[in-house]
């Protein structure tokens, strides 16, 4: 009886081994598919059914195939049209100062017109307007200066709006504006010859002064002063007359006025 049990167990072992061998050779494996449509969808892959098995082939020029194709989904391939394959268009520009490297405050990589560019996103730019009223003795000028913060050295300008607010007896109008300068100490940042005249109260002139200065870094911050060169004619006493009054003569006065901006300006040149 014992001998029969041993042979029976041996027989079960042989049968089990045979079944395992069949399964290992693929027999009895359920079919994955019958037609191509039975295969599951994968990003940037085409599926086909062959011998009841699904096979997948990578699709070229498809965003998401982990290949940097020159064309991605019908567009030029880059980090803006296909960040899945090219990586994200992001990151601050680097500034070298004192042997160390710093991240810029404004200049960064961002997408513009489906291209990754280095610059300042439009939403980070704000206009700044400064107002100054100056009494020159015989006349008063009101000056507003508008500029972008940060200021793009390649394309932005400082917009000056100068008005004659008042004048007193003794001046011979007009007040002539000859030149506007932008500087920081002895360093000239920009200048413009203007040759404009203010002939009556309320007269206003506008001048756009571009920057003519090469930045050493993609982003720099510093103070700035504007200088206005002007001239006018005033009446001055000449000779004492017999009745005790005086005759007057015209005298040309040339001078300049300087005003420092109250806040630092960030200049960028990506």
LINURBEL-V473565 format. One record per residue. SS is DSSP state (A for helix, B for strand, O for the rest). PHI is phi as a letter, one per 40 degrees, with the letter a starting at -180 (none if undefined). Layout:
SS;PHI, SS;PHI
This chain:
O;none, A;c, A;c, A;c, A;c, A;c, A;c, A;c, A;c, A;c, A;c, A;c, A;c, A;c, A;c, A;c, A;c, A;c, A;c, A;c, A;c, A;c, A;c, A;c, O;c, O;g, O;c, O;g, O;c, O;c, O;c, O;c, O;a, O;b, O;b, A;d, A;c, A;c, O;c, O;c, O;c, O;b, O;d, O;f, B;b, B;b, B;b, B;a, B;b, B;b, O;f, O;g, B;b, B;c, B;b, B;b, B;b, B;c, O;c, O;c, O;f, O;b, O;c, O;h, O;c, O;g, O;b, O;c, O;c, O;c, B;b, B;b, O;f, O;g, B;b, B;c, O;c, O;a, O;c, O;c, O;c, O;a, A;c, A;c, A;b, A;c, O;g, O;c, O;c, O;a, O;h, B;c, B;c, B;b, B;b, B;c, B;a, O;g, O;g, B;b, B;b, B;b, B;c, B;c, B;c, B;b, B;c, B;a, B;c, B;a, B;c, B;a, O;f, O;g, B;b, B;c, B;b, B;b, B;a, O;b, O;d, A;d, A;c, A;c, O;c, B;b, B;c, B;b, B;b, B;b, B;b, B;a, B;b, B;b, B;c, O;c, O;g, O;c, B;a, B;b, B;b, B;b, B;b, B;b, B;b, B;b, B;a, B;c, B;b, O;c, B;b, B;c, O;c, O;c, O;b, O;c, B;b, B;c, B;c, B;c, B;b, B;b, B;b, B;c, B;c, B;a, B;a, O;b, O;c, O;h, B;b, B;b, B;c, B;c, B;c, B;b, B;b, B;b, B;a, B;b, B;b, B;b, B;a, B;b, O;g, O;c, B;c, B;c, B;c, B;i, B;a, B;a, B;c, B;b, B;f, B;b, B;b, B;b, O;c, O;a, O;c, O;g, O;c, B;b, B;b, B;b, B;a, B;b, B;b, B;c, O;c, O;b, O;a, O;c, O;c, O;c, O;b, O;c, B;a, B;b, B;b, B;a, O;c, O;a, B;b, B;b, B;b, B;b, B;c, B;a, B;a, B;a, B;b, B;b, B;c, B;b, B;c, B;b, B;b, B;c, O;c, O;c, O;c, O;g, O;c, B;b, B;c, B;b, B;b, B;c, B;b, B;c, B;b, B;b, B;a, B;b, B;b, B;b, B;a, B;c, O;c, O;c, O;b, O;c, B;b, B;c, B;b, B;b, O;a, O;c
